[in-house]
């Protein structure tokens, strides 16, 4: 098995240089990470920056305890730059909610996002928590979520740059660069060809590393290679097959083939993708392992059972299948994404695992914006046996965020957020972590001023 001697920060440095030096044509948002997330964009006159100030109050239910809460939000959007920051203070009969103010990192958690997306270029850079990052085909990194432990969510980094000949994408799940880092570099060797299908041939290489260690063992180092090309076109619609091969250092490997029917700019109003892929995995490999639950289920962390209890389970029983003991098998992935720029998104993905323990996964992102109402739903579930188990109780391997924003009258708005995430339990003797499901519900009302 090959070993690559890579400087840990290589991907971050490379993408920074690309963002500074590379420019090419491209009118629509970059389709990487949160680059085209409509919840971070506003329908506005492109020549007019907008600033929104918000002050709200209400109640906060975390676990079994109600508290009062006050929230302040600042939201800024311009043609090439956008940022949002918000902070909440919660207090009850037992005092303030310590998780809001017990860590210097809480100051960074005020940031929802800050993003730079120069119009007319294939450049993108963002800092902030994320719930949707996919690297390349998603064979290693798929729906990476830095919000799964809500009170300890991290502010990540992601960036992308592209020219006709090559592209580079990079990410870190924490701006401190102390945990997950990775990137993908791709080359289009026939970029000079006249035939568009020939120019579309792309060969990519992926590298992902978890810098955290348990004892003297690094939690994860992964490599991948992929190939994709456009086989047919119908107007703005492309048919793009792809193949991928990935492996974990000191672990297993897997491969996959698939195809996408897609358009990045359908009649200037929408982006869509229909995807079908088949994966074969050896022992010790799971497609998309660095994903929604990686922060709470990895080589040094497990989720404690609270709902999916079985006869014989004792106190401290955990759920999920560790990567080291995951058996090989096949999986079928189906995905549909429809995006109307700035106003609507439906993204559904389901990977059905065949054979062995329940390793199927499901992801959905739904967003829409009307004149008075804005709503967002994000949900990830793992440990499923089949598609029909989606209709069972949520279970222990679930992350969900729901929020809605309604304009009542003049400057008065109602905001509701519900979160199904995790909190850290007491660490074990060997230094590994254990996590419990945490639920919260927060209805707020208050004033919003647009400058």
C-alpha positions as CSV (number, residue, x, y, z in Angstrom):
1,X,0.0,0.0,0.0
2,X,1.5,3.3,-1.0
3,X,2.4,6.0,1.6
4,X,2.4,9.6,0.6
5,X,4.7,12.0,2.5
6,X,2.5,15.1,2.5
7,X,2.9,18.3,4.5
8,X,-0.2,18.5,6.7
9,X,-1.1,22.0,5.6
10,X,-0.3,21.5,1.9
11,X,-3.9,21.5,0.8
12,X,-4.7,24.7,2.8
13,X,-1.6,26.5,1.4
14,X,-2.4,25.3,-2.2
15,X,-6.0,26.5,-2.2
16,X,-5.0,29.9,-0.6
17,X,-2.5,30.4,-3.5
18,X,-5.1,29.4,-6.0
19,X,-7.7,31.7,-4.6
20,X,-5.3,34.6,-4.9
21,X,-3.9,33.9,-8.4
22,X,-6.5,32.0,-10.4
23,X,-9.5,33.5,-12.2
24,X,-11.8,32.1,-14.8
25,X,-15.3,32.6,-16.1
26,X,-18.3,31.4,-14.1
27,X,-21.5,33.2,-13.3
28,X,-23.2,30.8,-10.9
29,X,-22.2,29.8,-7.3
30,X,-19.4,27.2,-7.0
31,X,-20.8,23.7,-6.4
32,X,-18.5,22.8,-3.5
33,X,-19.2,22.7,0.2
34,X,-21.6,25.5,1.1
35,X,-20.7,27.5,-2.0
36,X,-24.2,27.3,-3.5
37,X,-26.1,26.9,-0.2
38,X,-29.2,29.1,-0.8
39,X,-29.7,29.7,3.0
40,X,-26.5,31.8,2.9
41,X,-27.6,33.9,0.0
42,X,-30.3,36.5,-0.3
43,X,-32.5,37.6,-3.3
44,X,-31.3,41.2,-3.6
45,X,-30.4,43.8,-6.2
46,X,-26.8,42.8,-7.0
47,X,-25.6,46.4,-6.9
48,X,-26.9,47.1,-3.4
49,X,-25.3,45.7,-0.2
50,X,-27.6,44.9,2.6
51,X,-27.2,44.7,6.4
52,X,-29.7,43.2,8.8
53,X,-29.7,43.7,12.6
54,X,-31.8,41.4,14.8
55,X,-32.7,41.3,18.5
56,X,-34.9,38.5,19.7
57,X,-36.0,37.0,23.0
58,X,-37.8,33.9,23.9
59,X,-37.4,30.5,25.5
60,X,-34.9,27.7,25.2
61,X,-35.5,24.1,26.0
62,X,-32.3,22.0,26.2
63,X,-32.8,18.5,27.4
64,X,-35.4,18.7,30.1
65,X,-34.8,22.3,31.3
66,X,-36.4,25.5,30.1
67,X,-34.5,28.8,30.1
68,X,-35.1,32.3,28.9
69,X,-32.9,33.4,26.0
70,X,-31.8,36.5,24.3
71,X,-30.3,36.5,20.7
72,X,-28.5,39.1,18.7
73,X,-27.8,38.6,15.0
74,X,-25.9,40.6,12.3
75,X,-26.2,39.6,8.7
76,X,-24.3,41.3,5.8
77,X,-24.5,40.5,2.1
78,X,-22.8,42.2,-0.9
79,X,-22.0,41.1,-4.4
80,X,-18.8,39.2,-3.5
81,X,-18.9,38.9,0.2
82,X,-21.3,37.7,2.9
83,X,-21.2,37.1,6.6
84,X,-23.5,36.3,9.5
85,X,-22.9,36.2,13.2
86,X,-25.2,35.6,16.1
87,X,-24.9,35.0,19.8
88,X,-27.4,33.7,22.4
89,X,-27.4,34.0,26.1
90,X,-29.6,31.5,28.1
91,X,-30.4,31.7,31.8
92,X,-32.8,29.9,34.1
93,X,-33.5,29.2,37.7
94,X,-30.2,27.4,37.9
95,X,-28.2,30.2,36.4
96,X,-26.8,30.8,32.9
97,X,-26.3,27.9,30.5
98,X,-22.6,27.3,31.0
99,X,-22.0,25.8,27.6
100,X,-22.5,29.3,26.0
101,X,-19.7,30.9,27.9
102,X,-17.3,28.3,29.4
103,X,-14.8,28.2,26.6
104,X,-12.7,30.8,24.7
105,X,-13.8,29.0,21.5
106,X,-17.3,30.2,22.2
107,X,-16.3,33.5,20.8
108,X,-15.6,31.9,17.4
109,X,-18.9,30.0,17.5
110,X,-20.7,33.3,17.2
111,X,-19.7,33.1,13.5
112,X,-22.3,31.4,11.3
113,X,-20.3,32.0,8.2
114,X,-18.1,34.4,6.3
115,X,-17.7,33.8,2.6
116,X,-16.0,35.3,-0.4
117,X,-17.4,34.4,-3.8
118,X,-16.2,36.8,-6.5
119,X,-18.7,37.1,-9.3
120,X,-17.4,36.1,-12.7
121,X,-14.8,33.6,-11.3
122,X,-14.6,30.0,-10.2
123,X,-13.3,31.0,-6.8
124,X,-14.8,30.4,-3.4
125,X,-13.6,30.6,0.2
126,X,-15.6,30.2,3.4
127,X,-15.2,29.9,7.2
128,X,-17.9,28.6,9.4
129,X,-19.6,25.4,10.6
130,X,-20.8,23.2,7.8
131,X,-23.3,20.3,7.3
132,X,-22.9,19.5,3.6
133,X,-19.3,19.3,2.5
134,X,-18.5,16.6,-0.1
135,X,-15.0,16.1,-1.5
136,X,-14.9,14.9,-5.0
137,X,-17.3,12.0,-5.5
138,X,-17.9,11.7,-1.8
139,X,-16.2,8.3,-1.5
140,X,-14.3,9.4,1.6
141,X,-15.8,12.8,2.7
142,X,-19.6,13.0,2.3
143,X,-21.9,15.4,4.1
144,X,-19.2,16.4,6.6
145,X,-21.0,17.9,9.6
146,X,-19.2,20.1,12.2
147,X,-22.5,20.9,14.0
148,X,-23.1,17.4,15.3
149,X,-21.9,18.3,18.8
150,X,-23.9,21.5,18.9
151,X,-22.3,23.2,22.0
152,X,-18.8,22.3,20.8
153,X,-19.4,22.8,17.0
154,X,-16.2,23.9,15.2
155,X,-15.6,26.7,12.7
156,X,-14.3,25.0,9.6
157,X,-12.5,26.3,6.5
158,X,-13.3,25.4,2.8
159,X,-12.0,26.7,-0.5
160,X,-12.2,26.0,-4.2
161,X,-10.5,27.3,-7.3
162,X,-10.6,26.1,-10.9
163,X,-9.2,26.9,-14.4
164,X,-9.7,25.0,-17.6
165,X,-6.7,22.8,-16.9
166,X,-7.1,21.9,-13.3
167,X,-9.0,22.6,-10.0
168,X,-8.2,22.3,-6.3
169,X,-10.6,22.0,-3.3
170,X,-9.5,22.0,0.3
171,X,-11.1,21.9,3.8
172,X,-10.4,21.8,7.5
173,X,-13.1,21.0,10.0
174,X,-11.5,23.5,12.4
175,X,-9.7,26.7,11.6
176,X,-7.1,25.7,14.3
177,X,-6.1,23.0,11.8
178,X,-5.8,20.5,14.7
179,X,-8.2,17.8,13.4
180,X,-9.5,16.9,10.0
181,X,-7.8,18.4,7.0
182,X,-7.9,17.3,3.4
183,X,-8.2,18.3,-0.2
184,X,-8.6,17.1,-3.8
185,X,-6.6,18.2,-6.8
186,X,-7.8,17.4,-10.3
187,X,-6.4,17.8,-13.8
188,X,-8.1,17.9,-17.1
189,X,-5.4,16.6,-19.4
190,X,-7.3,17.3,-22.6
191,X,-8.2,20.9,-21.7
192,X,-6.8,22.1,-25.1
193,X,-9.0,19.9,-27.2
194,X,-11.8,21.4,-29.4
195,X,-14.3,18.7,-28.5
196,X,-16.1,19.6,-25.2
197,X,-16.5,15.9,-24.2
198,X,-12.7,15.4,-24.5
199,X,-12.0,18.6,-22.5
200,X,-14.3,17.3,-19.7
201,X,-12.1,14.3,-18.8
202,X,-11.0,14.9,-15.2
203,X,-8.6,12.9,-13.1
204,X,-8.6,13.6,-9.4
205,X,-6.6,12.7,-6.3
206,X,-7.8,13.0,-2.7
207,X,-6.0,13.1,0.6
208,X,-7.6,13.3,4.1
209,X,-6.0,13.2,7.5
210,X,-7.2,13.4,11.0
211,X,-4.4,14.9,13.0
212,X,-5.8,13.8,16.3
213,X,-4.2,10.8,17.9
214,X,-5.3,8.2,20.4
215,X,-2.1,7.3,22.1
216,X,0.5,7.0,19.4
217,X,-2.1,6.0,16.7
218,X,-3.4,8.5,14.2
219,X,-7.2,8.2,13.9
220,X,-7.4,8.4,10.1
221,X,-5.4,8.8,6.9
222,X,-7.1,8.3,3.6
223,X,-6.3,8.4,0.0
224,X,-8.4,8.4,-3.1
225,X,-8.4,8.6,-6.9
226,X,-11.3,9.3,-9.3
227,X,-12.0,9.7,-12.9
228,X,-15.0,11.4,-14.5
229,X,-16.0,12.7,-17.9
230,X,-19.1,13.9,-19.9
231,X,-20.3,11.1,-22.1
232,X,-23.3,12.9,-23.6
233,X,-25.0,16.3,-23.7
234,X,-28.6,17.4,-24.4
235,X,-28.5,21.2,-24.4
236,X,-27.5,22.3,-20.8
237,X,-28.0,18.7,-19.5
238,X,-24.9,16.5,-19.1
239,X,-24.5,12.7,-18.6
240,X,-21.4,12.2,-16.6
241,X,-20.1,8.7,-15.6
242,X,-17.5,8.4,-12.8
243,X,-15.3,5.9,-11.1
244,X,-13.5,6.1,-7.8
245,X,-11.0,4.0,-5.7
246,X,-10.1,4.9,-2.1
247,X,-8.3,3.3,0.8
248,X,-7.5,4.0,4.4
249,X,-3.9,3.7,5.7
250,X,-3.7,0.6,7.9
251,X,-7.3,-0.1,6.9
252,X,-9.4,-1.3,4.0
253,X,-10.2,-0.1,0.5
254,X,-13.1,0.3,-1.7
255,X,-14.2,1.2,-5.2
256,X,-17.3,2.6,-6.9
257,X,-18.8,3.4,-10.3
258,X,-21.7,5.6,-11.1
259,X,-23.2,8.3,-13.2
260,X,-24.9,11.7,-12.9
261,X,-27.5,13.3,-15.1
262,X,-27.0,17.0,-14.3
263,X,-27.0,20.6,-15.2
264,X,-25.1,23.3,-13.2
265,X,-27.1,26.1,-14.9
266,X,-30.4,25.0,-16.4
267,X,-32.0,27.9,-18.3
268,X,-30.2,30.4,-15.9
269,X,-32.5,29.6,-13.0
270,X,-31.7,26.2,-11.6
271,X,-29.2,23.5,-10.9
272,X,-30.1,19.8,-10.7
273,X,-28.4,16.4,-10.3
274,X,-29.7,12.8,-10.4
275,X,-27.1,10.4,-9.3
276,X,-26.8,6.6,-9.1
277,X,-23.7,4.8,-7.9
278,X,-22.7,1.3,-6.9
279,X,-19.9,0.7,-4.3
280,X,-17.9,-2.3,-3.4
281,X,-16.0,-2.2,-0.1
282,X,-13.5,-4.5,1.5
283,X,-13.2,-5.1,5.2
284,X,-12.4,-1.9,7.2
285,X,-13.9,0.5,4.6
286,X,-17.2,2.4,4.6
287,X,-18.0,4.8,1.8
288,X,-18.4,8.4,3.1
289,X,-17.0,7.5,6.5
290,X,-15.8,11.1,7.1
291,X,-19.3,12.5,7.1
292,X,-22.3,13.4,9.3
293,X,-21.3,11.4,12.3
294,X,-17.5,11.4,12.1
295,X,-17.1,13.8,15.1
296,X,-19.1,11.5,17.4
297,X,-18.3,8.1,15.9
298,X,-14.6,7.5,15.0
299,X,-11.6,5.7,16.2
300,X,-11.7,7.6,19.5
301,X,-15.4,8.4,19.9
302,X,-18.7,6.5,20.1
303,X,-22.4,7.2,20.6
304,X,-24.0,5.9,23.8
305,X,-27.2,4.0,23.4
306,X,-30.3,5.9,24.7
307,X,-33.1,4.7,22.4
308,X,-32.0,1.7,20.3
309,X,-31.6,-0.5,23.4
310,X,-31.6,-4.2,22.9
311,X,-32.1,-7.0,25.4
312,X,-28.8,-7.5,27.2
313,X,-27.5,-4.0,26.7
314,X,-25.8,-2.7,29.8
315,X,-25.0,0.8,31.0
316,X,-22.4,2.3,28.7
317,X,-23.5,0.3,25.6
318,X,-22.6,2.1,22.4
319,X,-24.1,2.1,18.9
320,X,-22.6,2.2,15.5
321,X,-20.0,0.0,13.8
322,X,-16.3,1.0,14.2
323,X,-14.5,1.3,11.0
324,X,-11.8,-1.2,12.0
325,X,-14.5,-3.9,12.4
326,X,-16.7,-2.9,9.5
327,X,-17.2,-5.9,7.1
328,X,-17.0,-5.6,3.4
329,X,-20.1,-5.4,1.2
330,X,-21.9,-3.6,-1.5
331,X,-23.9,-0.4,-1.4
332,X,-26.3,1.4,-3.8
333,X,-26.5,5.1,-3.7
334,X,-29.4,7.2,-5.1
335,X,-29.4,11.0,-5.0
336,X,-31.6,13.8,-6.3
337,X,-30.8,17.5,-5.9
338,X,-32.9,20.4,-7.2
339,X,-31.7,24.0,-6.6
340,X,-33.4,27.2,-7.7
341,X,-30.7,29.8,-7.0
342,X,-31.3,31.7,-3.8
343,X,-34.9,30.5,-3.2
344,X,-35.3,26.7,-3.0
345,X,-33.3,23.5,-2.5
346,X,-34.2,19.9,-2.2
347,X,-31.3,17.5,-1.7
348,X,-32.1,13.8,-1.0
349,X,-29.4,11.1,-0.8
350,X,-29.7,7.5,0.4
351,X,-27.0,4.9,0.4
352,X,-28.3,1.3,0.9
353,X,-25.8,-1.1,2.3
354,X,-26.2,-4.8,1.5
355,X,-24.9,-7.5,3.8
356,X,-23.7,-7.5,7.4
357,X,-24.6,-4.9,10.0
358,X,-26.9,-1.9,9.3
359,X,-24.6,0.6,7.6
360,X,-27.2,2.4,5.3
361,X,-27.3,6.2,5.5
362,X,-29.7,8.9,4.6
363,X,-29.4,12.7,4.1
364,X,-31.8,15.5,3.3
365,X,-31.5,19.2,3.0
366,X,-34.7,21.3,2.3
367,X,-34.8,25.0,2.1
368,X,-37.3,27.5,0.7
369,X,-37.8,31.3,0.8
370,X,-41.0,33.2,0.1
371,X,-42.1,36.7,0.8
372,X,-42.7,36.2,4.5
373,X,-41.5,32.8,5.3
374,X,-38.1,31.1,5.3
375,X,-37.6,27.5,6.3
376,X,-34.8,25.0,6.5
377,X,-34.6,21.3,7.4
378,X,-31.5,19.3,7.5
379,X,-31.4,15.6,8.6
380,X,-28.8,12.8,8.6
381,X,-29.4,9.3,9.8
382,X,-27.1,6.3,10.0
383,X,-27.3,2.7,11.2
384,X,-30.3,2.0,8.9
385,X,-31.1,-1.5,7.6
386,X,-33.2,-0.4,4.6
387,X,-35.1,2.5,3.1
388,X,-38.2,1.5,5.1
389,X,-36.4,2.0,8.4
390,X,-36.6,5.7,7.7
391,X,-40.2,5.5,9.0
392,X,-39.0,4.1,12.4
393,X,-38.2,6.3,15.4
394,X,-35.2,8.6,14.9
395,X,-32.9,6.5,17.0
396,X,-29.4,7.3,18.4
397,X,-27.6,7.9,15.0
398,X,-29.5,11.0,14.0
399,X,-28.7,14.6,13.5
400,X,-31.4,17.2,12.6
401,X,-31.7,20.9,12.4
402,X,-35.0,22.7,11.7
403,X,-35.5,26.4,11.6
404,X,-38.2,28.7,10.4
405,X,-38.3,32.5,10.1
406,X,-41.7,34.3,9.7
407,X,-42.3,38.0,9.2
408,X,-45.4,38.8,11.2
409,X,-45.7,42.6,10.6
410,X,-43.5,45.6,10.1
411,X,-40.2,44.8,11.8
412,X,-41.5,42.0,14.0
413,X,-40.4,38.4,13.2
414,X,-40.8,35.0,14.8
415,X,-37.9,32.5,14.7
416,X,-38.0,28.9,15.7
417,X,-35.1,26.4,15.9
418,X,-35.1,22.7,16.8
419,X,-31.9,20.7,17.0
420,X,-31.4,17.0,17.5
421,X,-27.6,16.6,18.1
422,X,-25.1,15.4,20.7
423,X,-23.4,16.4,23.9
424,X,-20.2,14.9,25.3
425,X,-20.5,12.5,28.3
426,X,-17.7,11.8,30.7
427,X,-14.6,10.6,28.9
428,X,-13.4,7.1,29.4
429,X,-10.2,6.0,31.1
430,X,-8.3,5.5,27.8
431,X,-9.0,9.1,26.7
432,X,-11.7,8.2,24.1
433,X,-15.0,10.1,24.1
434,X,-18.6,9.2,24.5
435,X,-21.6,11.2,23.3
436,X,-25.3,11.3,24.2
437,X,-28.2,12.6,22.2
438,X,-29.2,16.2,23.0
439,X,-32.5,17.8,22.0
440,X,-33.3,21.5,22.0
441,X,-36.2,23.7,21.0
442,X,-36.1,27.5,20.9
443,X,-39.0,29.8,19.9
444,X,-37.9,33.4,19.7
445,X,-39.7,36.6,18.7
446,X,-38.3,40.1,18.1
447,X,-37.3,43.0,15.9
448,X,-35.3,43.0,12.7
449,X,-34.0,46.1,11.0
450,X,-32.7,46.2,7.5
451,X,-30.3,49.0,6.7
